[in-house]
Amino acid sequence: MSDNYSVTGLVATTPRHLVTQDGLPITSFRLASAFKKFDRTKNRWVDAETNWFTITSFRQLAVNTATSISKGDRVIVVGKLRVRDWDNGERAGTSVEIEADNIGHDLVWGSSSFVRTVMQREDDEPVTEEETPKTKVKASV
């Protein structure tokens, strides 16, 4: 199954950043997405269920996520949903993952400051915004 979803929630774990042997940056974290419902008997909003997601980002999004997102942040994530059954011999379960296309702070809960990532060509020349789609680039962090 592969559908695009957007989800808001609380970053529940410290984002884990790694770079594979092939040079692919990956950052992942757990996201707790809780919602409230109105309880008419108590005449107030109460906590309902919490959905748990593993969020994974790749390439430049992974690098930017690792430097921008921290445990406890409120974020919005847009990406492809993957639901997988697993069995390790001792236990079995279902994993709900989102391969992120976009991640950002949820500004309902606070303010954020944006710093644009500067892209550079492999020969270290700065890349203009117009050249970026046509040119092979590497990130300068």
N, C-alpha and C positions, 0 to 999 in steps of 0.2 A: 504494500500500500504506500502511495506517495502522494500526499496532498499538501497544499500550502496552508499553513496555519499561522495565526498571530496569537501570542499569549503574553500576559503580563504577570509578574510575580516578583518574589524575593529571591535573590541569589543566596542559596542555602549553604554552599560550600565555597571554599577558596578556589578560584579558577586555577586549573592545572594546565600549564603551558609546556609543550614539548615540541621538538623538531625531529622528524624522522631521519633515518640515515639518508634518504633521498632529498632531504632539505625541505620537506613539507611542514610548515608550522601548523600545529593543532592546539586549540584551547578548548577545554570542556569544564562544565560545572553543573551542579544540580540546581533546579529551579523549583520553588514551592509556589504554586498558583492556587491561592485560596479565594473563595468568594463568600459573600454574606447573603443571607436571606432574611426577609422580614418576618418576625415571629409575632403574629397578631395577638396571641395570648399575653405576651410580655410587652407588646406595643413598642418593640425596638428591633434593631438589626442585630443578628447573632451570626457567629461563624458557622459556615456550612463545611462541606468537604474540602480537603486540600488535594490537588492533583500534583504529582511529582513527575518532572521531566529531566532527562539528561540532555543538556544543550551542548552541541559540538560545533565549533567553527574552524574553518580552514583558511590558509593563505593569509592575505593581508588582514582580513577580518579577525583571524586568530591573534595576530600580532597586536592589533588595536584593542581587542577585547582584553588581552592579558595586561595591557598597560592602563586600561580605563575602568574595568569592572572589578569590584571587590565584594567579598562576602557581606551580606546585609543590604546591598544596593537594590533598589526597585528598578526593574528593567522591562522593556518590551522586546520580544523576540519574534521575528518572522522567519519561517523556514518550512522545510519539508518534514512531515510527520512520518516516523517509522515506528511501527509496533511489532515487536519480535518476541517470540516465545524462546525461552532458554532452559537448558537442563545441564547441570554440571555433574550429574551422577548422585550427588547428595541432596540437592535441592533443585526445584524448578520454579519458574516464574515468568513474568512478562515484563519486558523492558519497553518503556515509552520514551523515544528519543526525538529530538528535533535537530535536524542539520540546518544550522542558521544561515540565512541569507542576509539578515540585518539584525543588529542588536543595538539598543540605545537606552539611555536612562529614561525612566518614566517621570516626566516633568509634573505630573499631578502631585508627586511626593516631594519635590525639591527642584533646585535649579542645577544647571550643568554648564560647563565651559567647554567649548569646542576648539580643538587645535587640528588644523588640516595636516594630513600626512604628506610629506614631501616625497614625491617619487623621483627616482634618478635612473638614467640610462645605465647600462652596464659599463659604458666608458666614462661614467661619473659626470656627464653633462646634465644639468637640470632639465626637466621635462615640463613643457608648458601643458596646460589643460587640453589644448586642441590636439597635441601630439599623442597624448596618453593612449587613446584607443588603438592607434596605428603602430605603436612602438613597444617593443619588448622592454619591460621595466623591472627594476628590483626595488624593494622598499628600503628606505633609509630611516632607521628608527633611532 
